[in-house]
Amino acid sequence: MELFRERELRETLEKQLAVEQKNRAIIQKRLKKEKKAKRKLQEALEFETKRREQAEQTLKQATSTDSLRVLNDSLTPEIEADRSGGRTDAERTIQDGRLYLKTTVMY
């Protein structure tokens, strides 16, 4: 009888261990995805910051209307490409990050 109880106890503990290991694997995968999303968001932020700094520098350097016209002409193809593509990569990354964060909070 004692051997039977010990066997049941051992099987119960083994099942608990298996469940805990499975939960740990799930949590580790989620953490990995969150780190990846965070890294992408950080890269998108850095890209947009650099882009903004470059635009500000160009505006500071532009002192005449001719310079502004040149700036406008150089930015027009880039803006049109952004518009035709819908959202920029940075916007997509930010949106994906928000969506991911919303779904992880639910768990």
Backbone as a chain_set.jsonl record, in Angstrom:
{"seq": "MELFRERELRETLEKQLAVEQKNRAIIQKRLKKEKKAKRKLQEALEFETKRREQAEQTLKQATSTDSLRVLNDSLTPEIEADRSGGRTDAERTIQDGRLYLKTTVMY", "coords": {"N": [[0.832, -1.194, 0.0], [1.936, 1.196, 0.801], [3.906, 1.522, -1.144], [2.316, 1.914, -3.366], [1.148, 4.439, -2.781], [3.452, 6.007, -2.774], [4.208, 5.749, -5.424], [2.039, 6.994, -6.72], [2.316, 9.577, -5.683], [4.842, 10.241, -6.747], [4.237, 10.174, -9.51], [2.351, 12.225, -9.631], [3.941, 14.408, -8.886], [5.747, 14.361, -11.018], [4.047, 14.999, -13.147], [3.319, 17.601, -12.387], [5.811, 18.82, -12.577], [6.269, 18.571, -15.34], [4.224, 20.216, -16.32], [5.033, 22.697, -15.261], [7.477, 22.988, -16.57], [6.595, 23.226, -19.193], [5.103, 25.599, -19.015], [7.177, 27.335, -18.395], [8.662, 27.248, -20.761], [6.839, 28.432, -22.52], [6.648, 31.0, -21.425], [9.289, 31.853, -21.775], [9.444, 31.93, -24.573], [7.59, 33.946, -25.069], [8.864, 36.08, -23.81], [11.129, 36.294, -25.423], [9.933, 37.097, -27.844], [8.881, 39.557, -27.029], [11.24, 40.96, -26.459], [12.321, 41.079, -29.02], [10.359, 42.614, -30.338], [10.606, 44.965, -28.879], [13.213, 45.705, -29.551], [12.892, 46.177, -32.307], [11.111, 48.338, -32.218], [12.749, 50.213, -30.951], [14.755, 50.524, -32.875], [13.217, 51.615, -34.947], [12.468, 53.996, -33.748], [14.975, 55.237, -33.465], [15.647, 55.51, -36.179], [13.634, 57.26, -37.096], [14.243, 59.459, -35.496], [16.789, 60.189, -36.419], [16.108, 60.832, -39.035], [14.438, 63.011, -38.588], [16.245, 64.802, -37.37], [18.0, 65.232, -39.51], [16.291, 66.517, -41.303], [15.721, 68.822, -39.82], [18.289, 69.966, -39.679], [18.714, 70.489, -42.369], [16.717, 72.345, -42.806], [17.609, 74.412, -41.161], [19.907, 75.122, -42.482], [18.926, 76.005, -44.831], [18.488, 79.033, -46.164], [17.458, 80.648, -48.06], [14.78, 81.109, -50.452], [15.327, 79.612, -52.662], [16.886, 77.546, -51.668], [14.999, 76.309, -50.055], [13.235, 75.47, -52.012], [14.8, 73.59, -53.346], [15.1, 71.745, -51.277], [12.43, 70.983, -50.938], [11.934, 69.805, -53.428], [13.689, 67.663, -53.281], [12.617, 66.176, -51.211], [10.084, 65.509, -52.056], [9.852, 63.115, -53.766], [10.393, 61.152, -51.82], [8.342, 61.532, -49.963], [6.129, 61.007, -51.572], [6.593, 58.318, -52.083], [6.261, 57.276, -49.518], [3.563, 57.859, -49.149], [2.348, 56.394, -51.213], [2.981, 53.858, -50.426], [1.422, 53.529, -48.259], [1.662, 53.006, -45.036], [4.69, 53.825, -43.307], [7.704, 51.889, -42.758], [8.507, 52.245, -40.132], [6.13, 53.113, -38.929], [4.581, 50.824, -39.279], [6.015, 49.021, -37.715], [5.773, 50.191, -35.197], [2.98, 50.067, -34.88], [2.639, 47.268, -34.962], [4.034, 46.614, -32.661], [2.447, 47.83, -30.707], [0.103, 46.322, -31.013], [1.086, 43.8, -30.312], [1.807, 44.249, -27.666], [-0.695, 44.761, -26.554], [-1.916, 42.256, -26.813], [-0.294, 40.64, -25.224], [-0.701, 41.645, -22.719], [-3.175, 40.769, -22.075], [-2.849, 38.186, -21.189]], "CA": [[0.0, 0.0, 0.0], [2.836, 2.345, 0.881], [4.531, 1.641, -2.457], [1.296, 2.47, -4.247], [1.063, 5.879, -2.478], [4.691, 6.638, -3.231], [4.15, 5.785, -6.883], [1.087, 8.051, -7.073], [2.954, 10.843, -5.342], [5.895, 10.473, -7.736], [3.583, 10.488, -10.784], [1.767, 13.559, -9.488], [5.044, 15.383, -8.925], [6.28, 14.386, -12.378], [3.093, 15.756, -13.96], [3.474, 19.011, -12.025], [7.081, 19.264, -13.157], [6.067, 18.699, -16.788], [3.411, 21.416, -16.537], [5.877, 23.853, -14.96], [8.462, 23.122, -17.65], [5.865, 23.72, -20.359], [4.812, 27.008, -18.753], [8.438, 28.063, -18.49], [8.994, 27.357, -22.187], [5.912, 29.41, -23.087], [7.049, 32.318, -20.933], [10.551, 32.2, -22.416], [9.135, 32.304, -25.948], [6.933, 35.253, -25.018], [9.902, 37.056, -23.482], [11.946, 36.458, -26.623], [9.153, 37.9, -28.787], [8.805, 40.915, -26.5], [12.547, 41.58, -26.661], [12.448, 41.353, -30.451], [9.476, 43.738, -30.634], [11.204, 46.149, -28.26], [14.38, 46.064, -30.367], [12.383, 46.765, -33.55], [10.587, 49.664, -31.893], [13.893, 51.08, -30.674], [15.38, 50.83, -34.157], [12.325, 52.52, -35.663], [12.584, 55.296, -33.085], [16.268, 55.806, -33.845], [15.565, 55.892, -37.581], [12.808, 58.466, -37.202], [14.978, 60.548, -34.852], [17.825, 60.612, -37.365], [15.421, 61.471, -40.163], [13.974, 64.324, -38.133], [17.433, 65.641, -37.186], [18.486, 65.618, -40.835], [15.363, 67.508, -41.848], [15.928, 70.067, -39.071], [19.566, 70.532, -40.123], [18.518, 71.013, -43.713], [15.916, 73.564, -42.678], [18.456, 75.449, -40.585], [20.865, 75.544, -43.493], [18.2, 76.652, -45.926], [18.258, 80.43, -45.805], [16.748, 81.36, -49.124], [13.674, 80.36, -51.036], [15.903, 78.631, -53.582], [17.283, 76.392, -50.869], [13.772, 75.623, -49.662], [12.702, 74.83, -53.21], [15.632, 72.405, -53.554], [14.717, 70.813, -50.218], [11.098, 70.478, -51.263], [12.07, 68.912, -54.579], [14.375, 66.432, -52.876], [11.766, 65.4, -50.301], [8.837, 65.126, -52.718], [9.794, 61.675, -54.117], [10.344, 60.341, -50.602], [6.991, 61.659, -49.4], [5.231, 60.277, -52.46], [6.822, 56.886, -51.858], [5.615, 56.957, -48.248], [2.107, 57.906, -49.334], [1.907, 55.293, -52.062], [3.153, 52.62, -49.668], [0.531, 53.516, -47.091], [2.398, 53.318, -43.819], [6.132, 53.614, -43.368], [8.159, 50.732, -41.976], [8.506, 52.622, -38.714], [4.744, 53.105, -38.457], [4.152, 49.427, -39.187], [6.683, 48.422, -36.555], [5.143, 50.748, -33.997], [1.641, 49.493, -34.785], [2.789, 45.856, -34.586], [4.446, 46.587, -31.258], [1.262, 48.124, -29.883], [-0.774, 45.163, -31.08], [1.698, 42.724, -29.537], [1.723, 44.588, -26.254], [-2.074, 44.596, -26.137], [-2.241, 40.84, -26.675], [0.429, 40.029, -24.103], [-1.266, 42.129, -21.461], [-4.372, 39.987, -21.818], [-2.51, 36.911, -20.549]], "C": [[0.873, 1.253, 0.0], [3.531, 2.583, -0.457], [3.568, 2.272, -3.467], [1.18, 3.977, -4.043], [2.301, 6.621, -2.976], [4.707, 6.775, -4.754], [3.203, 6.895, -7.35], [1.668, 9.434, -6.805], [4.017, 11.211, -6.374], [5.286, 10.867, -9.081], [2.952, 11.885, -10.75], [2.841, 14.634, -9.571], [5.653, 15.488, -10.324], [5.358, 15.167, -13.316], [3.203, 17.247, -13.675], [4.749, 19.59, -12.637], [6.937, 19.489, -14.659], [5.259, 19.963, -17.116], [4.245, 22.672, -16.309], [6.911, 24.078, -16.06], [7.803, 23.671, -18.922], [5.557, 25.208, -20.201], [6.071, 27.861, -18.882], [8.831, 28.278, -19.947], [8.115, 28.417, -22.859], [6.327, 30.824, -22.686], [8.353, 32.766, -21.589], [10.334, 32.612, -23.873], [8.503, 33.694, -25.994], [7.948, 36.353, -24.726], [10.776, 37.339, -24.696], [11.229, 37.334, -27.649], [9.069, 39.348, -28.324], [10.125, 41.65, -26.685], [12.739, 41.958, -28.126], [11.588, 42.562, -30.84], [10.054, 45.035, -30.071], [12.395, 46.634, -29.085], [13.935, 46.728, -31.673], [11.843, 48.175, -33.308], [11.714, 50.65, -31.641], [14.585, 51.48, -31.968], [14.532, 51.801, -34.967], [12.401, 53.924, -35.069], [13.882, 55.982, -33.475], [16.252, 56.289, -35.292], [14.783, 57.193, -37.746], [13.501, 59.671, -36.567], [16.053, 61.083, -35.785], [17.209, 61.36, -38.536], [14.968, 62.878, -39.785], [15.156, 65.281, -37.963], [17.978, 66.12, -38.527], [17.592, 66.681, -41.452], [15.54, 68.852, -41.142], [17.223, 70.748, -39.489], [19.413, 71.162, -41.507], [17.716, 72.312, -43.664], [16.737, 74.712, -42.103], [19.418, 76.008, -41.623], [20.189, 76.294, -44.635], [17.856, 78.081, -45.52], [17.49, 81.179, -46.875], [15.621, 80.493, -49.661], [14.185, 79.329, -52.029], [16.299, 77.367, -52.834], [16.058, 75.593, -50.429], [13.154, 74.885, -50.844], [13.482, 73.536, -53.493], [15.273, 71.333, -52.522], [13.375, 70.168, -50.532], [11.171, 69.486, -52.42], [12.731, 67.591, -54.191], [13.496, 65.559, -51.98], [10.498, 64.884, -50.978], [8.816, 63.653, -53.124], [9.7, 60.771, -52.885], [8.945, 60.365, -49.992], [5.994, 60.888, -50.249], [5.381, 58.769, -52.283], [6.16, 56.444, -50.564], [4.103, 56.905, -48.414], [1.616, 56.721, -50.159], [2.02, 53.953, -51.334], [2.211, 52.524, -48.487], [1.275, 53.965, -45.864], [3.879, 53.092, -44.039], [6.486, 52.378, -42.559], [8.121, 51.029, -40.493], [7.088, 52.59, -38.154], [4.226, 51.68, -38.316], [4.745, 48.762, -37.949], [6.047, 48.908, -35.269], [3.765, 50.149, -33.803], [1.716, 48.03, -34.367], [3.174, 45.733, -33.119], [3.278, 46.854, -30.334], [0.327, 46.937, -29.846], [-0.224, 44.036, -30.229], [1.575, 43.007, -28.048], [0.299, 44.418, -25.738], [-2.395, 43.117, -25.922], [-1.518, 40.202, -25.517], [-0.132, 40.461, -22.777], [-2.482, 41.296, -21.092], [-4.061, 38.707, -21.06], [-2.071, 37.143, -19.177]], "O": [[0.595, 2.23, -0.696], [3.722, 3.732, -0.858], [3.974, 3.069, -4.313], [1.121, 4.726, -5.018], [2.207, 7.718, -3.526], [5.159, 7.782, -5.298], [3.529, 7.646, -8.27], [1.521, 10.347, -7.617], [4.084, 12.355, -6.823], [5.77, 11.797, -9.725], [3.018, 12.629, -11.729], [2.667, 15.647, -10.248], [6.03, 16.575, -10.762], [5.83, 15.908, -14.178], [3.184, 18.065, -14.595], [4.754, 20.709, -13.15], [7.428, 20.486, -15.189], [5.571, 20.683, -18.065], [4.164, 23.615, -17.095], [7.188, 25.216, -16.438], [8.393, 24.483, -19.634], [5.729, 25.985, -21.14], [6.03, 28.971, -19.413], [9.279, 29.362, -20.322], [8.599, 29.204, -23.672], [6.351, 31.731, -23.518], [8.502, 33.942, -21.923], [10.976, 33.546, -24.353], [8.839, 34.512, -26.85], [7.898, 37.427, -25.325], [11.121, 38.49, -24.965], [11.844, 38.211, -28.255], [9.174, 40.267, -29.137], [10.133, 42.832, -27.03], [13.257, 43.031, -28.435], [12.039, 43.432, -31.585], [9.993, 46.079, -30.72], [12.562, 47.835, -29.293], [14.525, 47.72, -32.1], [12.089, 49.088, -34.097], [11.641, 51.801, -32.072], [14.959, 52.64, -32.143], [15.064, 52.711, -35.603], [12.399, 54.917, -35.798], [13.889, 57.174, -33.782], [16.784, 57.356, -35.598], [15.217, 58.108, -38.446], [13.357, 60.791, -37.057], [16.209, 62.296, -35.925], [17.724, 62.389, -38.973], [15.102, 63.816, -40.57], [15.077, 66.441, -38.367], [18.371, 67.278, -38.663], [18.081, 67.637, -42.054], [15.512, 69.901, -41.786], [17.261, 71.969, -39.638], [19.933, 72.247, -41.764], [18.006, 73.259, -44.395], [16.575, 75.859, -42.518], [19.707, 77.204, -41.643], [20.809, 77.111, -45.315], [17.029, 78.302, -44.635], [16.931, 82.243, -46.608], [15.529, 79.303, -49.359], [13.557, 78.288, -52.223], [16.075, 76.255, -53.311], [16.073, 74.362, -50.428], [12.611, 73.792, -50.683], [12.891, 72.512, -53.837], [15.156, 70.155, -52.859], [13.211, 68.955, -50.405], [10.527, 68.437, -52.38], [12.376, 66.533, -54.71], [13.622, 64.334, -51.993], [9.902, 63.914, -50.509], [7.824, 62.98, -52.844], [9.011, 59.751, -52.907], [8.432, 59.334, -49.557], [5.121, 60.198, -49.723], [4.395, 58.034, -52.33], [5.565, 55.368, -50.504], [3.442, 56.013, -47.882], [0.591, 56.118, -49.842], [1.25, 53.029, -51.595], [2.212, 51.516, -47.782], [1.499, 55.159, -45.663], [4.275, 52.266, -44.861], [5.677, 51.881, -41.776], [7.751, 50.175, -39.688], [6.863, 52.104, -37.046], [3.521, 51.36, -37.359], [4.06, 48.033, -37.231], [5.809, 48.121, -34.353], [3.408, 49.762, -32.69], [0.945, 47.591, -33.513], [2.691, 44.844, -32.418], [3.124, 46.196, -29.305], [-0.187, 46.575, -28.788], [-0.972, 43.384, -29.501], [1.274, 42.109, -27.261], [0.101, 43.979, -24.605], [-3.071, 42.764, -24.955], [-2.064, 39.304, -24.876], [-0.05, 39.717, -21.799], [-2.786, 41.137, -19.91], [-4.926, 38.188, -20.354], [-1.741, 36.194, -18.466]]}, "num_chains": 1, "name": "protein.A"}
